[in-house]
Structures are given as structure tokens and as C-alpha cells.
Amino acid sequence: MKSNICNVSLSTNVTAPIRLRRAIHINDLVLVKRIVKNNPDILRNPDFEDNGNTSLHLAAKLGLLEVARFFIEAGHDDDSISRNANGDTPLHLAVETSVPIATLLASAFSRCIPWKNKQGADTVMLSARTAPSPSISTNPMSPISQRASPPQQRSTIAIPQLLVSTLIQQSPIPAPTLLAAADHDGNTALHYASAYGQLKAIRALLAAGANPAARNAYSWTPIAYSSTVQAEVYFRGLIGGASGDTAIASGTVRKDWEVGFGGGGGGLTRGGVGGGAGLRIVRTGDEVGIGLETRQGDGRRRAGSAE
């Protein structure tokens, strides 16, 4: 009998770091504050089983505004901006989950707006490709699946313009320099917005001075990644109907490629190489055309094609 009692006691002896992460997951701010007060040394509390995400990363990923505010005010990143194993700051995660949190983090730590993760993607690129919810996540236990879903299924298309504009305005570097930045494959924020069909993000980026003729490492401009014909027409209308590139105008730049969603966390990557987040460029043999491929369950389709 004594042995059973000891076993029960040991099984319920959960460490403070685990209790803190659990309190964040259930959005219990009172409990979070109490645990941090009693254990100030675990404020950051990186979880190496979760990509090295800290407490503030977790709050940003789950879309928990008041929890995130508490960690900021408690000095979570006062000494240095926390980065996870992918090189993401909390702001990198917030721009894809919550406009209020992203705005809060951008205001508190504006210096990290142009910082890049391991895929070379900065926060403007990630915000340009996605339409994060302006409210707290309705399913905080599955943030990864939310990040991997097509942006048009997650919120209205009006959100990116606000967030993209906010990041550009608060960035410590000039807008032309910020918008000329490219990931490891040469893709700019405008490439991301075009490929993910974020029309108002495209408009905001162009209004801020993004270059519609910028070419990535494979010589494609943003308009070549238009997710639908309608998106391409809209894009052309914004830049006056001509890009100055006859290859793009004729559509030949699209031959043998399509754009699809890849797994992971950030960026446009070439070929079917795994590990990149967001977009990947996939060879399709002799097929002509470019599309935005979405995944739903085990099925796949290309936007603009038959189901």
C-alpha cells in the first residue's frame, strides 16, 4: 500500500517548467503569473521538444495576447530577443497567428522586424503570405496545422494590409531596403504575397515601394507566382498592366513549374526538398502553368484547376 502511495506522489510531482507550459496552453494567466513569481529563473523556459520555443514564442504561437503582454512586461526579452531552433523570434510566429500580438511585439521589439530565420524569411515576408486571425486562436492546441493551412481558409483578406503596413512603418530600416530583402531562394515579400493570393498585401507592398520586377534565384518575378488568373489580372492592374518583361507577359516563364504548399516553417523552396515552410517550387514535367496547390486531408488540388 505504501509503495502505491509513493508512486502516485511521484507521478503528480510535475516540474515548474512543465507546469508553466501547461498554464500557457490553457491560457490561465493567473496561474502563469504565480508560477513565474515563485520560479523567476524559468521565465523564458525554452522547450527543446518543441523546437526550442520559449514562453513568449508559445504565447505568440497560440495567439494569447494577455499572456504575451505579461511576458513582455516581465522582461522576457529585455536582454536579448529569443529565437527558437529555426531562428524564429516570437514576432515571426505572431505574424501568422494574431495581429494584436504581432503589433504588440513589433512595437516592443521593432529591431527584429527585418531579422531572418533559417530559411531567410523575415517577418514582412511571413505576414505577406498569410492572413492571421485578429482574435485569440480558437484551437490553440494545434497551431502548426493552422500555420500550414491555406491562408484564404483562415481569415479575411483584409488583415495582411494592416499588418504588413505596420511592420514596414515600424521597421528600423528604410522601406526600400526592407522590401528588397530576399530569402535564400531570392524571393521577396512580394513573391510571397503573390504566391499565396494575398491581394491586399500585394497592394500594400507595392504602395510601400516593393519592386514588381524583382527576380528570385530562378529569374521569376512576383507576378509569375499569381495564384489565379484573377489575381494576375489584379496584380497587372496595380502596376499599370505591364511589367516590362515580355517573358512574363507571354506566360512562358511559367512552363514546367507550379507552386505548392510545403511542410515545415517558412519560405519558398525549390524542387520537392522538404523542411521548408510555406511554399515550395515543384517540377511538373512538361505541364504548362503555375498554381497554388492546397492540401486538404489526403487530397491535393491546384487553385484554378478542377477539383
Contacts in CASP RR format, 6 or more apart in sequence:
PFRMAT RR
TARGET T0000
AUTHOR 0000-0000-0000
METHOD contacts of the structure
MODEL  1
MKSNICNVSLSTNVTAPIRLRRAIHINDLVLVKRIVKNNPDILRNPDFED
NGNTSLHLAAKLGLLEVARFFIEAGHDDDSISRNANGDTPLHLAVETSVP
IATLLASAFSRCIPWKNKQGADTVMLSARTAPSPSISTNPMSPISQRASP
PQQRSTIAIPQLLVSTLIQQSPIPAPTLLAAADHDGNTALHYASAYGQLK
AIRALLAAGANPAARNAYSWTPIAYSSTVQAEVYFRGLIGGASGDTAIAS
GTVRKDWEVGFGGGGGGLTRGGVGGGAGLRIVRTGDEVGIGLETRQGDGR
RRAGSAE
14 22 0 8 1.000
16 35 0 8 1.000
16 38 0 8 1.000
16 39 0 8 1.000
16 42 0 8 1.000
17 42 0 8 1.000
17 45 0 8 1.000
17 47 0 8 1.000
19 31 0 8 1.000
19 35 0 8 1.000
20 32 0 8 1.000
20 35 0 8 1.000
20 36 0 8 1.000
20 39 0 8 1.000
20 42 0 8 1.000
20 45 0 8 1.000
20 55 0 8 1.000
21 45 0 8 1.000
21 47 0 8 1.000
21 55 0 8 1.000
21 58 0 8 1.000
23 31 0 8 1.000
23 32 0 8 1.000
23 35 0 8 1.000
24 32 0 8 1.000
24 55 0 8 1.000
24 58 0 8 1.000
24 59 0 8 1.000
24 62 0 8 1.000
24 64 0 8 1.000
24 67 0 8 1.000
25 58 0 8 1.000
25 62 0 8 1.000
25 140 0 8 1.000
25 141 0 8 1.000
27 62 0 8 1.000
27 64 0 8 1.000
27 67 0 8 1.000
27 136 0 8 1.000
27 140 0 8 1.000
29 66 0 8 1.000
29 67 0 8 1.000
29 70 0 8 1.000
32 67 0 8 1.000
32 70 0 8 1.000
33 70 0 8 1.000
35 42 0 8 1.000
36 42 0 8 1.000
36 43 0 8 1.000
36 74 0 8 1.000
43 55 0 8 1.000
43 71 0 8 1.000
43 74 0 8 1.000
43 75 0 8 1.000
43 76 0 8 1.000
44 54 0 8 1.000
44 55 0 8 1.000
44 56 0 8 1.000
44 76 0 8 1.000
44 82 0 8 1.000
45 54 0 8 1.000
45 55 0 8 1.000
46 52 0 8 1.000
46 53 0 8 1.000
46 54 0 8 1.000
46 82 0 8 1.000
46 84 0 8 1.000
47 53 0 8 1.000
47 54 0 8 1.000
47 58 0 8 1.000
48 85 0 8 1.000
50 58 0 8 1.000
51 84 0 8 1.000
51 85 0 8 1.000
51 86 0 8 1.000
52 84 0 8 1.000
52 85 0 8 1.000
53 61 0 8 1.000
53 84 0 8 1.000
53 93 0 8 1.000
54 76 0 8 1.000
54 82 0 8 1.000
54 84 0 8 1.000
54 90 0 8 1.000
55 71 0 8 1.000
55 76 0 8 1.000
56 68 0 8 1.000
56 71 0 8 1.000
56 72 0 8 1.000
56 76 0 8 1.000
56 77 0 8 1.000
56 82 0 8 1.000
56 90 0 8 1.000
57 82 0 8 1.000
57 84 0 8 1.000
57 88 0 8 1.000
57 90 0 8 1.000
57 93 0 8 1.000
59 67 0 8 1.000
59 68 0 8 1.000
59 71 0 8 1.000
59 90 0 8 1.000
59 101 0 8 1.000
60 68 0 8 1.000
60 90 0 8 1.000
60 91 0 8 1.000
60 93 0 8 1.000
60 94 0 8 1.000
60 97 0 8 1.000
60 98 0 8 1.000
60 101 0 8 1.000
60 102 0 8 1.000
60 105 0 8 1.000
61 93 0 8 1.000
61 94 0 8 1.000
61 97 0 8 1.000
61 143 0 8 1.000
62 97 0 8 1.000
62 137 0 8 1.000
62 140 0 8 1.000
62 143 0 8 1.000
63 94 0 8 1.000
63 97 0 8 1.000
63 98 0 8 1.000
63 101 0 8 1.000
63 133 0 8 1.000
63 136 0 8 1.000
63 137 0 8 1.000
63 140 0 8 1.000
63 143 0 8 1.000
64 101 0 8 1.000
64 136 0 8 1.000
64 137 0 8 1.000
64 140 0 8 1.000
65 98 0 8 1.000
65 100 0 8 1.000
65 101 0 8 1.000
65 104 0 8 1.000
65 136 0 8 1.000
68 90 0 8 1.000
68 94 0 8 1.000
68 101 0 8 1.000
68 104 0 8 1.000
68 105 0 8 1.000
69 104 0 8 1.000
72 104 0 8 1.000
72 105 0 8 1.000
72 108 0 8 1.000
76 82 0 8 1.000
77 90 0 8 1.000
77 108 0 8 1.000
77 109 0 8 1.000
81 89 0 8 1.000
81 90 0 8 1.000
81 109 0 8 1.000
81 111 0 8 1.000
81 112 0 8 1.000
81 115 0 8 1.000
82 89 0 8 1.000
82 90 0 8 1.000
83 89 0 8 1.000
86 117 0 8 1.000
86 118 0 8 1.000
86 119 0 8 1.000
86 265 0 8 1.000
87 117 0 8 1.000
87 118 0 8 1.000
88 117 0 8 1.000
89 105 0 8 1.000
89 109 0 8 1.000
89 112 0 8 1.000
89 115 0 8 1.000
89 123 0 8 1.000
90 105 0 8 1.000
91 102 0 8 1.000
91 105 0 8 1.000
91 106 0 8 1.000
91 109 0 8 1.000
91 112 0 8 1.000
91 113 0 8 1.000
91 123 0 8 1.000
92 115 0 8 1.000
92 117 0 8 1.000
92 121 0 8 1.000
92 123 0 8 1.000
92 126 0 8 1.000
94 101 0 8 1.000
94 102 0 8 1.000
94 104 0 8 1.000
94 105 0 8 1.000
94 132 0 8 1.000
95 102 0 8 1.000
95 123 0 8 1.000
95 126 0 8 1.000
95 127 0 8 1.000
95 130 0 8 1.000
95 132 0 8 1.000
95 163 0 8 1.000
95 167 0 8 1.000
96 126 0 8 1.000
96 127 0 8 1.000
96 130 0 8 1.000
96 132 0 8 1.000
96 147 0 8 1.000
97 132 0 8 1.000
97 133 0 8 1.000
97 137 0 8 1.000
97 143 0 8 1.000
97 146 0 8 1.000
97 147 0 8 1.000
98 132 0 8 1.000
98 133 0 8 1.000
98 134 0 8 1.000
98 135 0 8 1.000
98 136 0 8 1.000
98 137 0 8 1.000
99 132 0 8 1.000
99 133 0 8 1.000
99 134 0 8 1.000
99 159 0 8 1.000
99 162 0 8 1.000
99 163 0 8 1.000
100 134 0 8 1.000
100 135 0 8 1.000
102 123 0 8 1.000
102 127 0 8 1.000
102 132 0 8 1.000
102 163 0 8 1.000
102 166 0 8 1.000
102 167 0 8 1.000
103 163 0 8 1.000
103 166 0 8 1.000
106 113 0 8 1.000
106 123 0 8 1.000
106 166 0 8 1.000
106 167 0 8 1.000
106 170 0 8 1.000
107 170 0 8 1.000
110 170 0 8 1.000
110 171 0 8 1.000
110 172 0 8 1.000
111 172 0 8 1.000
112 123 0 8 1.000
113 122 0 8 1.000
113 123 0 8 1.000
113 124 0 8 1.000
113 167 0 8 1.000
113 170 0 8 1.000
113 171 0 8 1.000
113 172 0 8 1.000
113 178 0 8 1.000
114 122 0 8 1.000
114 123 0 8 1.000
114 124 0 8 1.000
114 171 0 8 1.000
114 172 0 8 1.000
114 173 0 8 1.000
114 178 0 8 1.000
114 181 0 8 1.000
115 122 0 8 1.000
115 123 0 8 1.000
116 122 0 8 1.000
116 181 0 8 1.000
116 183 0 8 1.000
117 266 0 8 1.000
119 183 0 8 1.000
119 184 0 8 1.000
119 265 0 8 1.000
119 266 0 8 1.000
119 267 0 8 1.000
119 269 0 8 1.000
119 276 0 8 1.000
119 277 0 8 1.000
120 183 0 8 1.000
120 184 0 8 1.000
120 267 0 8 1.000
121 183 0 8 1.000
121 192 0 8 1.000
121 266 0 8 1.000
121 267 0 8 1.000
121 277 0 8 1.000
122 178 0 8 1.000
122 181 0 8 1.000
122 189 0 8 1.000
123 167 0 8 1.000
124 164 0 8 1.000
124 167 0 8 1.000
124 168 0 8 1.000
124 171 0 8 1.000
124 178 0 8 1.000
124 179 0 8 1.000
124 181 0 8 1.000
124 189 0 8 1.000
125 181 0 8 1.000
125 183 0 8 1.000
125 187 0 8 1.000
125 188 0 8 1.000
125 189 0 8 1.000
125 192 0 8 1.000
125 267 0 8 1.000
126 192 0 8 1.000
126 266 0 8 1.000
127 160 0 8 1.000
127 163 0 8 1.000
127 164 0 8 1.000
127 167 0 8 1.000
127 201 0 8 1.000
128 160 0 8 1.000
128 164 0 8 1.000
128 189 0 8 1.000
128 190 0 8 1.000
128 192 0 8 1.000
128 193 0 8 1.000
128 196 0 8 1.000
128 198 0 8 1.000
128 201 0 8 1.000
128 205 0 8 1.000
129 151 0 8 1.000
129 192 0 8 1.000
129 193 0 8 1.000
129 195 0 8 1.000
129 196 0 8 1.000
129 198 0 8 1.000
129 201 0 8 1.000
129 278 0 8 1.000
129 279 0 8 1.000
130 147 0 8 1.000
130 151 0 8 1.000
130 154 0 8 1.000
130 160 0 8 1.000
130 196 0 8 1.000
130 198 0 8 1.000
131 151 0 8 1.000
131 152 0 8 1.000
131 154 0 8 1.000
131 155 0 8 1.000
131 156 0 8 1.000
131 157 0 8 1.000
131 159 0 8 1.000
131 160 0 8 1.000
131 198 0 8 1.000
132 154 0 8 1.000
132 155 0 8 1.000
132 159 0 8 1.000
132 163 0 8 1.000
133 154 0 8 1.000
133 155 0 8 1.000
133 159 0 8 1.000
134 155 0 8 1.000
134 159 0 8 1.000
137 143 0 8 1.000
137 146 0 8 1.000
139 146 0 8 1.000
146 154 0 8 1.000
147 265 0 8 1.000
147 277 0 8 1.000
148 261 0 8 1.000
148 262 0 8 1.000
148 263 0 8 1.000
148 264 0 8 1.000
148 278 0 8 1.000
148 295 0 8 1.000
150 196 0 8 1.000
150 261 0 8 1.000
150 292 0 8 1.000
150 294 0 8 1.000
151 196 0 8 1.000
151 197 0 8 1.000
151 198 0 8 1.000
152 197 0 8 1.000
157 198 0 8 1.000
157 199 0 8 1.000
157 200 0 8 1.000
158 200 0 8 1.000
160 193 0 8 1.000
160 198 0 8 1.000
160 200 0 8 1.000
160 201 0 8 1.000
160 204 0 8 1.000
161 200 0 8 1.000
161 201 0 8 1.000
161 203 0 8 1.000
161 204 0 8 1.000
164 189 0 8 1.000
164 193 0 8 1.000
164 201 0 8 1.000
164 204 0 8 1.000
164 205 0 8 1.000
164 208 0 8 1.000
165 204 0 8 1.000
165 208 0 8 1.000
168 175 0 8 1.000
168 178 0 8 1.000
168 179 0 8 1.000
168 204 0 8 1.000
168 208 0 8 1.000
171 178 0 8 1.000
175 208 0 8 1.000
175 209 0 8 1.000
176 209 0 8 1.000
179 188 0 8 1.000
179 189 0 8 1.000
179 190 0 8 1.000
179 205 0 8 1.000
179 208 0 8 1.000
179 209 0 8 1.000
179 210 0 8 1.000
179 211 0 8 1.000
180 188 0 8 1.000
180 211 0 8 1.000
180 214 0 8 1.000
181 188 0 8 1.000
181 189 0 8 1.000
182 188 0 8 1.000
182 214 0 8 1.000
182 216 0 8 1.000
183 267 0 8 1.000
183 268 0 8 1.000
185 216 0 8 1.000
185 217 0 8 1.000
185 218 0 8 1.000
185 267 0 8 1.000
185 268 0 8 1.000
185 269 0 8 1.000
185 270 0 8 1.000
185 281 0 8 1.000
186 216 0 8 1.000
186 217 0 8 1.000
186 268 0 8 1.000
187 216 0 8 1.000
187 267 0 8 1.000
187 268 0 8 1.000
187 279 0 8 1.000
188 210 0 8 1.000
188 211 0 8 1.000
188 214 0 8 1.000
188 216 0 8 1.000
188 222 0 8 1.000
189 205 0 8 1.000
189 210 0 8 1.000
190 202 0 8 1.000
190 205 0 8 1.000
190 206 0 8 1.000
190 210 0 8 1.000
190 211 0 8 1.000
190 212 0 8 1.000
190 214 0 8 1.000
190 222 0 8 1.000
191 214 0 8 1.000
191 216 0 8 1.000
191 220 0 8 1.000
191 222 0 8 1.000
191 225 0 8 1.000
191 268 0 8 1.000
192 198 0 8 1.000
192 267 0 8 1.000
192 268 0 8 1.000
192 279 0 8 1.000
193 201 0 8 1.000
193 202 0 8 1.000
193 205 0 8 1.000
193 222 0 8 1.000
194 202 0 8 1.000
194 222 0 8 1.000
194 223 0 8 1.000
194 224 0 8 1.000
194 225 0 8 1.000
194 226 0 8 1.000
194 227 0 8 1.000
194 231 0 8 1.000
194 235 0 8 1.000
195 222 0 8 1.000
195 225 0 8 1.000
195 226 0 8 1.000
195 227 0 8 1.000
195 259 0 8 1.000
195 268 0 8 1.000
195 279 0 8 1.000
195 292 0 8 1.000
196 227 0 8 1.000
196 279 0 8 1.000
196 292 0 8 1.000
197 226 0 8 1.000
197 227 0 8 1.000
197 228 0 8 1.000
197 231 0 8 1.000
197 292 0 8 1.000
199 231 0 8 1.000
199 234 0 8 1.000
199 235 0 8 1.000
202 222 0 8 1.000
202 234 0 8 1.000
202 235 0 8 1.000
202 238 0 8 1.000
203 238 0 8 1.000
206 212 0 8 1.000
206 238 0 8 1.000
206 239 0 8 1.000
212 221 0 8 1.000
212 222 0 8 1.000
212 223 0 8 1.000
212 235 0 8 1.000
212 239 0 8 1.000
212 243 0 8 1.000
213 221 0 8 1.000
213 243 0 8 1.000
213 244 0 8 1.000
213 245 0 8 1.000
214 221 0 8 1.000
214 222 0 8 1.000
215 221 0 8 1.000
216 268 0 8 1.000
217 270 0 8 1.000
218 270 0 8 1.000
218 281 0 8 1.000
219 253 0 8 1.000
220 253 0 8 1.000
221 243 0 8 1.000
221 245 0 8 1.000
221 248 0 8 1.000
221 253 0 8 1.000
222 235 0 8 1.000
223 232 0 8 1.000
223 235 0 8 1.000
223 236 0 8 1.000
223 239 0 8 1.000
223 243 0 8 1.000
223 248 0 8 1.000
224 248 0 8 1.000
224 251 0 8 1.000
224 253 0 8 1.000
224 254 0 8 1.000
224 290 0 8 1.000
225 259 0 8 1.000
225 290 0 8 1.000
226 232 0 8 1.000
226 235 0 8 1.000
226 290 0 8 1.000
227 259 0 8 1.000
227 291 0 8 1.000
227 292 0 8 1.000
227 303 0 8 1.000
228 291 0 8 1.000
228 292 0 8 1.000
228 303 0 8 1.000
228 304 0 8 1.000
229 304 0 8 1.000
236 242 0 8 1.000
236 243 0 8 1.000
242 249 0 8 1.000
243 249 0 8 1.000
245 253 0 8 1.000
247 253 0 8 1.000
254 288 0 8 1.000
254 289 0 8 1.000
254 290 0 8 1.000
255 288 0 8 1.000
255 289 0 8 1.000
256 283 0 8 1.000
256 284 0 8 1.000
256 285 0 8 1.000
256 286 0 8 1.000
256 287 0 8 1.000
256 288 0 8 1.000
257 281 0 8 1.000
257 282 0 8 1.000
257 283 0 8 1.000
257 284 0 8 1.000
257 289 0 8 1.000
257 290 0 8 1.000
258 281 0 8 1.000
258 282 0 8 1.000
258 284 0 8 1.000
258 287 0 8 1.000
258 289 0 8 1.000
258 290 0 8 1.000
258 291 0 8 1.000
258 293 0 8 1.000
258 302 0 8 1.000
259 268 0 8 1.000
259 279 0 8 1.000
259 280 0 8 1.000
259 281 0 8 1.000
259 282 0 8 1.000
259 290 0 8 1.000
259 291 0 8 1.000
259 292 0 8 1.000
259 293 0 8 1.000
260 279 0 8 1.000
260 280 0 8 1.000
260 281 0 8 1.000
260 282 0 8 1.000
260 291 0 8 1.000
260 292 0 8 1.000
260 293 0 8 1.000
260 294 0 8 1.000
260 302 0 8 1.000
261 278 0 8 1.000
261 279 0 8 1.000
261 280 0 8 1.000
261 292 0 8 1.000
261 293 0 8 1.000
261 294 0 8 1.000
261 295 0 8 1.000
262 269 0 8 1.000
262 274 0 8 1.000
262 275 0 8 1.000
262 276 0 8 1.000
262 277 0 8 1.000
262 278 0 8 1.000
262 279 0 8 1.000
262 280 0 8 1.000
263 274 0 8 1.000
263 275 0 8 1.000
263 276 0 8 1.000
263 277 0 8 1.000
263 278 0 8 1.000
263 280 0 8 1.000
264 274 0 8 1.000
264 275 0 8 1.000
264 276 0 8 1.000
264 277 0 8 1.000
264 278 0 8 1.000
265 275 0 8 1.000
265 276 0 8 1.000
265 277 0 8 1.000
265 278 0 8 1.000
266 276 0 8 1.000
266 277 0 8 1.000
266 278 0 8 1.000
267 276 0 8 1.000
267 277 0 8 1.000
267 278 0 8 1.000
267 279 0 8 1.000
268 278 0 8 1.000
268 279 0 8 1.000
268 280 0 8 1.000
268 281 0 8 1.000
269 275 0 8 1.000
269 276 0 8 1.000
269 279 0 8 1.000
269 280 0 8 1.000
269 281 0 8 1.000
270 280 0 8 1.000
270 281 0 8 1.000
271 280 0 8 1.000
271 281 0 8 1.000
271 282 0 8 1.000
271 283 0 8 1.000
272 280 0 8 1.000
272 282 0 8 1.000
272 283 0 8 1.000
273 280 0 8 1.000
274 280 0 8 1.000
282 293 0 8 1.000
291 302 0 8 1.000
291 303 0 8 1.000
291 304 0 8 1.000
291 305 0 8 1.000
292 302 0 8 1.000
292 303 0 8 1.000
293 300 0 8 1.000
293 301 0 8 1.000
293 302 0 8 1.000
293 303 0 8 1.000
294 300 0 8 1.000
294 301 0 8 1.000
294 303 0 8 1.000
301 307 0 8 1.000
END
